[in-house]
Amino acid sequence: MREGPSEMHRVKWIYRRKGLPLEVIATFDVWRRVRDMDGEVGWMHMALLTRDRTALVTSGPAVKVYARDDRTSQVVAQAQPGAIGHLLGCGMLTCQVEFTGAEGWVSRSRLWGIHDGDEY
């Protein structure tokens, strides 16, 4: 992440976690202004970003991953805070997420990387 939209600008952060969700808030040529879950804002070259949707489990206790979009269904895993998963779809209250070794439904309130009203 850089301070501005060119390689002439100083590097602010080097992200080392693959798939970390970032929110794109502006564009300029091949540069994207992004915000991370800590509120840090800066510019990244579009070649460093992907369109794959991911979400990160927020702080607190481990979150239950349910087999179906139903809290009475079987718990197939527990995702720890900081776990990153690929978003497969979202409803009004839950999202289907694929984590390494488990896939299921997680409460939207425990995920960072989705917006209110995001349903797909």
C-alpha positions as CSV (number, residue, x, y, z in Angstrom):
1,M,0.0,0.0,0.0
2,R,1.4,3.4,-1.0
3,E,0.7,6.9,0.1
4,G,-0.3,8.0,-3.5
5,P,-1.2,6.5,-6.9
6,S,2.3,6.0,-8.3
7,E,5.5,4.1,-7.6
8,M,7.1,7.4,-6.7
9,H,5.0,7.5,-3.5
10,R,6.3,6.0,-0.2
11,V,5.2,2.5,0.8
12,K,3.0,2.6,3.8
13,W,2.3,-1.1,4.3
14,I,3.3,-4.4,3.0
15,Y,0.5,-7.0,3.3
16,R,1.7,-10.5,3.7
17,R,-1.6,-12.4,4.0
18,K,-3.0,-13.6,0.7
19,G,-6.7,-12.9,0.2
20,L,-7.0,-10.1,2.8
21,P,-10.2,-8.3,2.0
22,L,-9.8,-4.6,1.0
23,E,-12.5,-2.1,0.2
24,V,-11.9,-0.1,-3.0
25,I,-13.0,3.5,-2.4
26,A,-11.5,5.3,-5.5
27,T,-9.7,4.6,-8.8
28,F,-7.0,6.5,-10.7
29,D,-5.7,4.9,-13.9
30,V,-4.2,1.5,-12.8
31,W,-4.3,2.5,-9.1
32,R,-7.0,1.7,-6.5
33,R,-7.5,3.6,-3.3
34,V,-8.3,1.0,-0.7
35,R,-9.3,0.7,3.0
36,D,-8.4,-2.3,5.2
37,M,-10.3,-3.5,8.2
38,D,-8.3,-1.3,10.5
39,G,-9.3,1.8,8.6
40,E,-5.9,2.3,7.0
41,V,-6.2,4.0,3.6
42,G,-3.8,4.0,0.7
43,W,-3.2,3.2,-3.0
44,M,-2.4,-0.2,-4.5
45,H,-1.7,-1.1,-8.1
46,M,-4.6,-3.1,-9.6
47,A,-2.2,-6.0,-10.5
48,L,-1.9,-6.7,-6.7
49,L,-5.6,-7.0,-6.3
50,T,-8.1,-9.6,-7.3
51,R,-11.9,-9.5,-7.9
52,D,-12.4,-12.6,-5.8
53,R,-14.5,-11.8,-2.8
54,T,-13.2,-12.6,0.6
55,A,-14.2,-11.9,4.1
56,L,-12.3,-11.9,7.4
57,V,-13.7,-13.1,10.7
58,T,-13.8,-10.2,13.2
59,S,-12.5,-10.2,16.8
60,G,-14.3,-12.1,19.5
61,P,-14.9,-15.7,20.2
62,A,-14.6,-18.3,17.4
63,V,-17.6,-18.1,15.0
64,K,-19.7,-21.1,14.3
65,V,-19.8,-22.3,10.7
66,Y,-23.2,-24.0,10.0
67,A,-23.9,-26.6,7.3
68,R,-26.9,-24.7,6.0
69,D,-28.3,-21.2,6.2
70,D,-30.1,-22.2,9.4
71,R,-28.8,-21.9,13.0
72,T,-30.4,-25.2,13.9
73,S,-28.3,-27.1,11.3
74,Q,-25.1,-28.9,12.1
75,V,-22.0,-26.9,13.1
76,V,-19.3,-28.0,10.6
77,A,-16.5,-25.9,11.9
78,Q,-15.5,-22.9,14.1
79,A,-13.6,-20.1,12.4
80,Q,-11.1,-18.2,14.6
81,P,-10.9,-14.4,14.5
82,G,-8.6,-13.4,11.6
83,A,-9.6,-16.3,9.5
84,I,-10.0,-15.4,5.8
85,G,-12.6,-17.2,3.6
86,H,-13.9,-16.9,0.1
87,L,-17.4,-15.5,-0.1
88,L,-19.7,-17.8,-2.1
89,G,-22.9,-15.9,-1.5
90,C,-24.7,-13.7,1.1
91,G,-28.3,-13.4,2.3
92,M,-29.7,-10.8,4.6
93,L,-28.3,-12.4,7.8
94,T,-25.6,-14.9,6.8
95,C,-23.0,-15.5,4.2
96,Q,-21.8,-18.8,2.7
97,V,-18.0,-18.9,3.1
98,E,-15.4,-21.3,2.1
99,F,-12.5,-21.6,4.6
100,T,-9.5,-23.9,4.2
101,G,-11.0,-27.3,5.2
102,A,-14.6,-26.2,5.7
103,E,-17.5,-24.5,3.9
104,G,-20.7,-23.2,5.5
105,W,-22.8,-20.3,6.6
106,V,-21.6,-17.6,9.0
107,S,-23.4,-14.7,10.6
108,R,-22.8,-11.5,8.6
109,S,-22.2,-9.6,11.8
110,R,-19.0,-11.5,12.4
111,L,-17.5,-10.8,8.9
112,W,-15.5,-7.8,7.6
113,G,-15.4,-7.3,3.8
114,I,-19.1,-7.2,3.0
115,H,-21.4,-4.1,2.9
116,D,-24.9,-3.7,4.2
117,G,-27.3,-4.6,1.4
118,D,-24.7,-6.9,-0.3
119,E,-26.6,-9.9,-1.5
120,Y,-25.4,-12.2,-4.3
